[in-house]
Amino acid sequence: SGINAEYGERIEMLQKFTRYGLEHWGTDTSGVEKTRHFMLEWLSFLYRYIPVGVLEVLPQQINQRPPYYHGRDQVETLMCSDNCQDWVKITEILLGKVPDGFNFIPKHVANSYS
């Protein structure tokens, strides 16, 4: 726990987000899609979290590119991906299939690595 969240804690955090979103916006199509939208925006920041055990040097410098790594299972690997289609797959695991024609483009694109 703390700054080095275990895999199970990270999945539980997404499950709680899903539950809270559906409680707040409802379980109808509109509520599910609003929850999905906010989860995807959150994942656009969350994917940058790198487990401390993967880092080569502590503390990590703010502009240091994290090393590429595979998660302990498919979901954790999707969580560390910078491809927004992988984040959509995470929401499909938690919220069901996306509607036909669904497209997500993150609002915030951060690319400070040189």
Residue pairs with C-beta under 8 A, 6 or more apart in sequence:
1 9
3 52
4 51
4 52
4 53
5 13
5 49
5 51
7 71
7 72
7 73
7 76
10 49
10 76
10 79
11 75
11 76
14 39
14 90
14 94
15 94
17 35
17 39
17 42
18 35
18 39
18 94
18 95
21 31
21 34
21 35
21 38
21 39
22 31
22 32
22 35
24 31
25 31
25 32
25 34
25 35
29 99
32 95
32 96
33 99
35 95
36 91
36 95
36 98
37 104
39 90
39 91
39 94
39 95
40 84
40 87
40 88
40 91
40 104
40 106
41 106
41 107
41 108
43 79
43 87
43 90
43 91
44 84
44 87
44 106
44 107
44 108
45 108
46 79
47 79
47 80
47 81
47 82
47 87
48 66
48 110
50 60
50 66
50 67
50 69
50 80
52 58
54 66
54 67
54 69
55 66
55 67
56 67
57 64
60 66
62 112
63 112
63 113
63 114
65 113
69 80
70 77
71 77
71 78
71 79
71 80
75 90
75 93
78 86
78 87
78 89
78 90
79 90
81 87
84 104
84 105
84 106
87 104
88 98
88 102
88 104
91 98
92 98
